[in-house]
Structures are given as C-alpha cells and as structure tokens.
Amino acid sequence: MTRARRRGAAGAAALTALLVGGVAGCTDEGNGAGPPASSAASRATEVWESATAEAGRGLEEFTRGLDVRDDVSLGAPTVPADGRASVEVTVRNTDDSARSFLVQVDFRDADGDLVDVALVTVDDVAAGGSAQATARGTHDLSFDARPEVARAVRY
C-alpha cells in the first residue's frame, strides 16, 4: 500500500472512530450530560455528507483539468482493404511544458451505434505545439465508420 493510501485509510479510520465514539457517548436521557444520540447521529451524517460533497468537487475539478477533447481533432476516416478503420488524430498542447496525450476514438455506424474503439498515445508534444498519430480500429468493418473523440487526457 502506498504512503498516500495509508494516510487516506488512516484518516478515514480516525474520522469513523471519532464519529462512532461521539455517537456512542451520547445519551437520550435528557439529563444535560450531552445531546441526544439522534442529534449526534444527524450531525455525523451532515459532516459525512459535507466531506463527501467536498471530495466530489475536488475530483471534478481535477478531472476537468485532464479532459482535453477540445484540443484534439480528427481527419477523414479511411477503411483500407484490410477493413480496419483508421483516422489521423491531431493533438494540440496548450500547456506550458511538454505533455503526452491518450486519446480514445470511437467508431460509429450510420445509426450511431458503437462498432469499434481505438486508443492512441501521442508522446512528448512540445509546449504550444501539436503532433499527429493514427488511431486504427481493431475490427474489420465493411462500411465507412464515423469516428469521434470519446475521451482525451493530457498528462
């Protein structure tokens, strides 16, 4: 287990112990010794939901920075004699340092149904530069497939 995972697991365990301990120490006797258990449980639930929502916002913010579909363009698809669709993929690096890209290209038929998927990596694209690669399908297709960028990440 990595150090970061251990810290995360330890933090989750500590939060759980704190919440459980706080709830277990409460009574519903109304003697002024503490809030009723239902009130403490409600507060614990609110804290948990708030922490979960905050983690979700952080993850969304992080993944939004990785999604670079707008920096990817596709050429005209071809289906050579071997039947495997291919398309030229151009990536544009808008970052201030060299980056690599992973692009998922989905090939769809005339009805919009997914018929093939290709992944292509474009390594070490210079800052402010662009580079090309070819995404090549894995299935024989007897028709022209329409390619689209399904996912693209820069790392």
C-alpha positions in Angstrom: 0.0 0.0 0.0 1.4 3.4 -0.9 2.1 6.0 1.7 -0.8 8.2 0.4 -3.2 5.3 0.5 -2.1 4.5 4.1 -2.6 8.1 5.1 -6.1 8.2 3.5 -7.1 4.9 5.1 -5.8 6.1 8.5 -7.7 9.4 8.1 -10.9 7.6 7.2 -10.5 5.3 10.2 -9.9 8.2 12.5 -13.0 10.0 11.2 -15.1 6.9 11.7 -13.8 6.4 15.2 -14.5 10.0 16.1 -18.0 9.8 14.7 -18.8 6.5 16.2 -17.2 7.5 19.5 -19.2 10.7 19.6 -22.5 9.0 18.9 -21.8 6.2 21.3 -21.0 8.6 24.1 -24.3 10.5 23.8 -27.4 9.6 25.7 -31.0 10.2 25.1 -31.7 10.7 28.9 -32.1 14.4 28.7 -30.0 14.9 31.9 -28.0 17.7 30.3 -24.9 15.4 30.0 -24.9 15.7 26.2 -27.1 15.9 23.2 -29.4 13.1 22.3 -27.9 10.3 20.2 -30.2 11.1 17.3 -28.9 14.6 17.2 -25.3 13.5 17.3 -26.0 10.9 14.6 -27.7 13.6 12.5 -24.6 15.8 12.9 -22.3 13.0 12.0 -24.4 12.3 8.8 -24.2 16.0 7.9 -20.4 16.0 8.4 -20.0 12.9 6.3 -22.2 14.3 3.5 -20.3 17.6 3.5 -17.0 15.8 3.3 -18.2 13.5 0.5 -19.5 16.5 -1.4 -16.2 18.4 -1.0 -14.3 15.3 -2.2 -16.6 15.1 -5.2 -16.0 18.8 -6.1 -12.2 18.3 -5.7 -12.3 15.2 -8.0 -14.4 17.0 -10.6 -12.0 20.0 -10.6 -9.1 17.6 -11.1 -10.6 15.6 -13.9 -11.9 18.8 -15.6 -8.2 19.8 -16.0 -7.4 16.5 -17.6 -10.2 16.4 -20.2 -8.7 17.9 -23.3 -11.1 16.7 -26.0 -11.3 20.3 -27.3 -7.5 20.1 -28.1 -8.0 17.0 -30.4 -9.1 17.0 -34.0 -9.7 14.1 -36.3 -9.0 13.8 -40.0 -11.1 12.0 -42.6 -11.6 8.3 -41.7 -10.4 5.6 -44.1 -11.2 1.9 -44.4 -8.3 0.3 -46.3 -8.5 -3.2 -47.9 -7.9 -4.9 -44.6 -11.2 -3.4 -43.3 -9.9 -1.8 -40.2 -11.0 1.8 -39.9 -8.3 4.4 -39.2 -8.2 8.1 -38.7 -5.5 10.8 -38.3 -5.5 12.3 -34.8 -4.0 15.7 -34.2 -3.4 16.9 -30.6 -2.6 20.5 -29.6 -0.7 21.0 -26.4 -1.9 24.3 -24.8 0.2 23.7 -21.7 3.4 25.5 -20.9 5.5 22.3 -20.8 5.8 19.1 -23.0 3.0 16.7 -22.4 1.7 13.4 -23.7 -1.8 12.5 -24.7 -4.0 9.5 -24.6 -7.0 9.7 -27.0 -9.9 7.3 -27.3 -11.6 7.3 -30.7 -15.0 5.6 -31.0 -16.1 4.5 -34.5 -19.8 4.5 -35.0 -22.0 3.2 -37.8 -24.7 5.2 -39.7 -27.2 4.6 -36.8 -24.8 5.9 -34.2 -24.1 2.5 -32.7 -20.6 1.9 -31.4 -18.8 -0.6 -33.7 -15.1 -0.2 -32.7 -12.8 1.7 -30.4 -9.2 2.7 -30.8 -6.7 4.2 -28.3 -3.7 6.2 -29.4 -0.9 7.7 -27.4 0.9 10.8 -28.6 4.1 11.2 -26.6 6.1 14.3 -25.7 4.2 17.1 -27.5 6.2 20.3 -27.1 4.6 23.2 -25.2 2.4 25.1 -27.5 2.9 22.5 -30.3 0.9 19.9 -32.0 1.5 16.3 -33.2 -0.2 13.6 -35.1 -0.8 9.9 -34.7 -3.1 7.4 -36.4 -5.9 5.7 -34.5 -6.5 2.3 -36.0 -9.6 0.2 -35.2 -9.4 -3.5 -34.2 -12.3 -4.9 -36.0 -12.9 -5.5 -39.7 -15.7 -3.1 -40.9 -17.3 -3.4 -44.3 -18.6 0.2 -44.3 -17.4 3.7 -43.6 -17.4 4.3 -39.8 -17.8 7.7 -38.3 -15.0 8.5 -35.8 -15.4 10.7 -32.7 -13.2 11.7 -29.8 -14.7 9.9 -26.9 -12.0 10.8 -24.3 -8.7 12.6 -24.3 -6.4 13.2 -21.4 -3.1 15.2 -21.2 -0.5 14.0 -18.8 
